[in-house]
Amino acid sequence: MCQHNLSCPSAEATDREAAVVVAAHPEQGWSLLCNGVLLFEDTGEILPNGKIVAPHRLTSAAA
């Protein structure tokens, strides 16, 4: 899908969120990446194959 000179990570790559945003709708809380991933503001994702990735926010450890 990606047409950049330096290809963005594929939707299956662990760093898939580093792909370029091609459509952003912050008022709705989502962005479409050039690798076909729908990225939500809560860090959840829908991959092009329909697989859902649960939100994976980093949390700070309580001291």
N, C-alpha and C positions, 0 to 999 in steps of 0.2 A: 504494500500500500504506500509506503513512504517513498517520496520522490526526491528527497534531499541528497546532495552530493555525498555527505557523510550520513549514511543511513541511520535512522533512529532505531532504538531497540525494538525487537519484535514484541508482539503481544504475549508471547510465551516466556520472554526473558525476565529475569528477576528485577532488572532495572527499567521495566516497561514504562514507568511513570516519568522517565526522562525524555520521552518522545515529545515532539512539538505539538502544541495546542492548535487545532485547526478551527475549532468552534468553541466559544466559551459563553456560558449562560450563568453568570454568578448569581443572578436574581433567582434562578431555579436550583442552583447548587451543583451544577455539573459542567464538565468540559469534555469534548471529544478530542482524542489525541490522533496523530497521523497514523498510528499503528492500529487504529480501530477500537481502542479501549475507551470506554466511557468511564471517566474518573469523577467521583462525587466528592463534595467538600468534606465529608466525614471520613475520607480515605477509602471508602468502599469502591469497588470496580465491577464493571461487566465487561468481560472479554468478548472479542468478535465471535467466538464459538458458543456464546451463551453462558459460559461458566461465570459464576458469581464469586467474587473475592470479598470476604468480610472486611469491614473497616479494621485498620491496623495502626491506629494512632499510637505514638510512643507515650508512655506515661512515666512520670518521674517517680523514683523510689522514695517512699516515705522514710524519714530518718527517725 
